[in-house]
Amino acid sequence: MVNIFLGILIFGYAGWMLLRFVQKSKKGACASCPTNSSCSRKVCNEIDEEREAH
């Protein structure tokens, strides 16, 4: 019984982490970065401008 619970817990956590990874990767490198609001990288700003243009 405990083995089943641990298995569900481990696979559930792995699935949740995989889902988070996919969601963050869809946003792109700069959008999913925790320091995005204070980022001064010119590359990130250019990528955002290109997305808005399309």
SVG drawing of the C-alpha trace seen along z (x, -y; Angstrom):
<svg xmlns="http://www.w3.org/2000/svg" viewBox="-2 -47 24 49">
<polyline fill="none" stroke="black" stroke-width="0.4" points="0.0,0.0 2.8,-2.4 4.6,-1.5 1.6,-2.5 1.3,-5.8 5.0,-6.6 4.8,-5.6 1.9,-7.9 3.6,-10.7 6.8,-10.4 5.2,-10.1 2.8,-12.9 5.6,-15.2 7.6,-14.3 4.5,-15.0 4.0,-18.3 7.6,-19.3 7.5,-18.3 4.3,-20.4 6.0,-23.4 9.1,-22.9 6.9,-22.8 5.0,-25.9 8.1,-27.9 9.8,-26.8 6.8,-28.0 7.3,-31.5 10.9,-31.7 14.1,-32.4 13.5,-36.0 9.8,-35.7 10.3,-32.8 13.4,-34.3 12.8,-35.3 14.8,-38.5 12.8,-39.6 11.5,-42.8 15.0,-44.1 16.8,-42.6 18.8,-45.0 19.7,-42.5 19.2,-44.1 18.4,-40.7 15.3,-40.2 13.9,-43.6 14.5,-42.9 12.7,-39.6 9.7,-41.2 9.5,-43.9 9.6,-41.3 6.7,-39.3 4.6,-42.5 5.2,-43.4 3.9,-40.0"/>
</svg>
